[in-house]
Amino acid sequence: MRCFRSAVWVSALAGSLVLCIGLPATASPPLRWNSPFEVTSGVPVTVSSIIPCPPAPTASDPVLVEIDLMFPQGGGSGQILTANPDGSWSGAVTFVFYGVSGKATLSADCREFTGVTGVVYVHYQTRHVRILPS
């Protein structure tokens, strides 16, 4: 739990008030990563971690990184990369899309692969990109 101190004046006397705000244990700032400023349909773009994925909650499970390109009109496209044992990752991903251009968002998430599904346990910063048809 995080606590913040703030000065409060009560009846001309200086006092101190402590505010405690409970934050979820999983609330952490998004991690930093490298991504392009624009994405062209069918053209590979390079992405990589600046800060690696932390170890998966279950240490024996592999870590995957999902890179998603989401369009403002709805829909999107995703690619999966495998993280290295130290959590770092990089690769070229290619998105193929038709009939959209303008702005979109690019996001990355660390996922723990449990054998059936991948559960997101860390988010990277969402980026705004320009999308171009091929």
C-alpha positions in Angstrom: 0.0 0.0 0.0 1.3 3.5 -0.8 0.9 6.4 1.6 1.2 10.1 0.8 1.7 12.9 3.3 0.0 16.2 2.8 0.1 19.3 5.0 -3.3 20.3 6.3 -4.1 23.4 8.3 -6.8 22.9 11.0 -7.8 25.8 13.2 -4.6 27.6 12.3 -2.5 24.7 13.5 -0.3 22.8 11.2 -1.0 19.1 11.1 -0.3 16.2 8.9 -2.7 13.9 7.1 -1.7 10.6 5.8 -3.6 9.2 2.8 -3.3 5.6 2.1 -4.3 4.4 -1.4 -4.4 0.7 -2.1 -3.0 -0.2 -5.5 -3.4 -3.7 -6.9 -0.3 -5.8 -6.5 -0.2 -6.3 -10.3 -0.4 -2.6 -11.1 2.9 -1.6 -12.5 3.9 1.0 -15.1 4.1 -0.3 -18.7 7.5 -1.4 -19.8 9.6 0.4 -22.5 10.2 -1.2 -25.9 11.3 -0.3 -29.5 8.7 -0.1 -32.2 8.3 1.6 -35.6 6.5 4.9 -36.1 4.7 3.6 -39.2 3.5 0.2 -40.4 2.9 -0.7 -44.1 0.8 -3.7 -44.9 2.9 -6.7 -45.8 6.2 -5.0 -44.9 8.2 -6.5 -41.9 8.9 -4.1 -39.1 11.5 -4.6 -36.3 10.4 -4.6 -32.6 12.4 -5.3 -29.5 12.4 -5.0 -25.7 14.3 -2.2 -24.0 13.3 -3.7 -20.6 12.9 -7.5 -20.8 9.8 -9.4 -19.7 10.1 -10.3 -16.0 10.1 -14.1 -15.3 6.7 -15.7 -15.8 4.6 -16.2 -12.6 5.1 -19.9 -13.0 8.9 -20.2 -13.7 8.6 -23.3 -15.7 6.2 -21.8 -18.3 7.6 -20.3 -21.5 7.2 -16.5 -22.0 5.7 -15.3 -25.3 5.3 -11.7 -26.4 2.2 -10.7 -28.3 2.5 -7.7 -30.6 -0.9 -6.3 -31.6 -1.8 -3.7 -34.3 -5.3 -2.3 -33.5 -7.2 -0.1 -35.9 -9.4 2.8 -34.6 -12.4 1.6 -36.7 -12.1 -1.8 -34.9 -10.3 -5.0 -35.6 -6.6 -5.6 -35.8 -3.8 -8.1 -36.3 -1.4 -9.8 -33.9 2.0 -11.6 -34.0 3.7 -13.7 -31.4 7.5 -13.7 -30.6 9.2 -16.0 -28.1 11.2 -14.3 -25.3 14.8 -15.3 -24.6 15.6 -17.0 -21.3 16.6 -13.6 -19.8 13.2 -12.1 -20.9 14.6 -10.0 -23.7 13.0 -10.3 -27.1 13.2 -9.0 -30.6 12.1 -9.8 -34.1 10.5 -8.8 -37.4 6.7 -8.9 -37.5 4.6 -8.4 -40.6 1.0 -7.2 -40.5 -1.3 -7.6 -43.5 -4.4 -5.4 -43.6 -6.7 -4.0 -46.3 -8.9 -0.9 -46.6 -7.4 1.0 -43.6 -5.0 3.8 -43.3 -4.3 6.6 -41.0 -3.5 6.0 -37.3 -3.5 2.9 -35.2 -2.0 1.6 -32.0 0.7 -0.9 -31.5 1.0 -2.8 -28.2 3.1 -5.6 -26.7 2.3 -7.9 -23.8 4.3 -10.5 -22.0 2.3 -13.7 -21.8 2.8 -16.8 -19.8 2.0 -19.8 -22.0 0.3 -22.4 -19.9 0.0 -25.0 -22.5 -3.5 -24.0 -23.6 -3.7 -20.2 -23.5 -1.4 -17.3 -23.0 -2.1 -15.2 -19.9 -1.0 -11.6 -20.0 1.1 -10.7 -16.9 3.0 -7.5 -18.1 2.1 -4.7 -20.5 4.5 -2.6 -22.6 3.7 1.0 -23.5 1.1 1.4 -26.2 2.4 3.3 -29.2 0.5 5.3 -31.8 1.6 4.5 -35.4 0.7 5.5 -38.9 -0.6 2.7 -41.0 -0.1 2.7 -44.8 -1.7 0.3 -47.3 0.8 -1.6 -49.5 
